[in-house]
Amino acid sequence: MNFIGEIISISDPSLAEKILEFKHLCSPKNSTKEWCLEVASIAKRLQSGKYIYIGICDNQKIIALSEVALLDKETAEISNLAVAIDRRRQGFGEKLLGAVLQKFKTLGVRKILLETRVSNEPAIRLYKLFGFKEDGIRKNYYKNPDEDALLMSANT
């Protein structure tokens, strides 16, 4: 991980803390107890083989990250796709989503699901650029602030 924009697939549970550090840069939490629980949760997800983390690194630091849940052999859900605040609008989201979709193809995943805040227009534009369609609304899905989720899907 030495140059800007290197795509990495993260499968080592010992990297759970690096994943969490990035997640907290994007949406900080307060509690040290929560931090320890989240590191353990991410490590467990990595060990399960049912979650995939794909990131973009710059000199050992994650600058964009996607968390994907494999629901079954043909279906996956993008549960998180984020770019560091200071790296947004530089093409990293597009590069990351492209890498995620390529990974799905190699795994034989045929259907991809996700949800995003209805107000997250940049994300919605990105997903539509990659062929995602709007499937519906999940009322009051997000908290702080309360907001509906836009459900989207695509076929590979």
VEXLOMI-892804 format. One line per field, with one value per residue (C-alpha): residue in one letter; x, y, z; residue number from 1. Coordinates in steps of 0.5 Angstrom, whole numbers, padded with zeros to 4 digits. Layout:
<rs>
rest	[a	...] .
c1	[X	...] .
c2	[Y	...] .
c3	[Z	...] .
nr	[NUM	...] .
</rs>
This chain:
<rs>
rest	[m	n	f	i	g	e	i	i	s	i	s	d	p	s	l	a	e	k	i	l	e	f	k	h	l	c	s	p	k	n	s	t	k	e	w	c	l	e	v	a	s	i	a	k	r	l	q	s	g	k	y	i	y	i	g	i	c	d	n	q	k	i	i	a	l	s	e	v	a	l	l	d	k	e	t	a	e	i	s	n	l	a	v	a	i	d	r	r	r	q	g	f	g	e	k	l	l	g	a	v	l	q	k	f	k	t	l	g	v	r	k	i	l	l	e	t	r	v	s	n	e	p	a	i	r	l	y	k	l	f	g	f	k	e	d	g	i	r	k	n	y	y	k	n	p	d	e	d	a	l	l	m	s	a	n	t] .
c1	[0000	0005	0001	-0005	-0011	-0008	-0014	-0014	-0018	-0018	-0019	-0014	-0018	-0012	-0014	-0020	-0018	-0015	-0022	-0025	-0021	-0023	-0030	-0030	-0026	-0033	-0038	-0034	-0037	-0035	-0035	-0028	-0033	-0036	-0030	-0027	-0034	-0034	-0027	-0029	-0035	-0031	-0026	-0031	-0034	-0027	-0027	-0034	-0032	-0039	-0036	-0032	-0028	-0025	-0021	-0017	-0010	-0005	0001	-0002	-0008	-0015	-0018	-0024	-0028	-0033	-0036	-0040	-0045	-0045	-0052	-0052	-0048	-0052	-0054	-0049	-0051	-0046	-0047	-0042	-0039	-0035	-0029	-0025	-0028	-0022	-0021	-0028	-0030	-0023	-0026	-0024	-0032	-0032	-0026	-0028	-0035	-0032	-0027	-0033	-0037	-0031	-0030	-0038	-0037	-0031	-0035	-0041	-0046	-0051	-0055	-0053	-0057	-0056	-0059	-0057	-0060	-0065	-0062	-0055	-0055	-0048	-0048	-0055	-0052	-0046	-0050	-0054	-0048	-0046	-0053	-0057	-0064	-0069	-0073	-0077	-0076	-0075	-0079	-0075	-0069	-0063	-0063	-0059	-0062	-0068	-0069	-0072	-0067	-0067	-0067	-0063	-0061	-0057	-0055	-0048] .
c2	[0000	0005	0010	0014	0010	0003	-0002	-0007	-0012	-0013	-0020	-0020	-0019	-0015	-0010	-0008	-0003	0001	0000	0003	0009	0010	0009	0014	0020	0019	0019	0020	0016	0018	0012	0008	0002	0002	0003	-0004	-0007	-0005	-0007	-0014	-0014	-0012	-0017	-0022	-0020	-0021	-0028	-0030	-0030	-0027	-0020	-0016	-0010	-0006	0000	0005	0007	0013	0011	0006	0010	0008	0014	0010	0004	-0001	-0006	-0011	-0017	-0023	-0025	-0032	-0034	-0029	-0023	-0018	-0012	-0006	-0004	0002	0006	0012	0017	0021	0028	0031	0026	0027	0030	0027	0020	0016	0014	0012	0008	0004	0003	0000	-0005	-0007	-0009	-0012	-0016	-0018	-0021	-0025	-0028	-0030	-0025	-0023	-0018	-0012	-0009	-0002	0004	0011	0017	0020	0027	0024	0026	0025	0018	0017	0020	0015	0009	0011	0012	0005	0002	0002	0003	0006	0000	0004	0008	0005	0010	0013	0008	0013	0016	0023	0026	0022	0020	0015	0011	0010	0003	0001	-0005	-0007	-0013	-0015] .
c3	[0000	-0002	-0008	-0008	-0011	-0010	-0009	-0004	-0001	0006	0009	0015	0022	0025	0020	0023	0027	0021	0018	0024	0024	0017	0019	0025	0020	0016	0022	0029	0035	0043	0047	0048	0050	0043	0039	0042	0041	0034	0032	0035	0030	0024	0026	0027	0020	0016	0019	0017	0010	0009	0009	0004	0005	-0001	0000	-0003	0000	0000	0004	0009	0010	0008	0004	0001	0004	0002	0006	0003	0005	0001	0002	-0002	-0008	-0013	-0008	-0005	-0001	-0001	0007	0006	0001	0004	0002	0007	0007	0004	-0002	-0004	-0011	-0014	-0017	-0011	-0010	-0018	-0017	-0011	-0014	-0020	-0016	-0012	-0018	-0021	-0015	-0015	-0022	-0020	-0015	-0019	-0016	-0020	-0016	-0012	-0007	-0003	0001	0002	0005	0000	0001	-0001	-0008	-0010	-0008	-0012	-0018	-0017	-0016	-0023	-0027	-0025	-0027	-0020	-0021	-0015	-0012	-0007	0000	0007	0012	0018	0016	0018	0025	0027	0023	0022	0014	0009	0006	-0002	-0004	-0010	-0014	-0020	-0024	-0026] .
nr	[1	2	3	4	5	6	7	8	9	10	11	12	13	14	15	16	17	18	19	20	21	22	23	24	25	26	27	28	29	30	31	32	33	34	35	36	37	38	39	40	41	42	43	44	45	46	47	48	49	50	51	52	53	54	55	56	57	58	59	60	61	62	63	64	65	66	67	68	69	70	71	72	73	74	75	76	77	78	79	80	81	82	83	84	85	86	87	88	89	90	91	92	93	94	95	96	97	98	99	100	101	102	103	104	105	106	107	108	109	110	111	112	113	114	115	116	117	118	119	120	121	122	123	124	125	126	127	128	129	130	131	132	133	134	135	136	137	138	139	140	141	142	143	144	145	146	147	148	149	150	151	152	153	154	155	156] .
</rs>
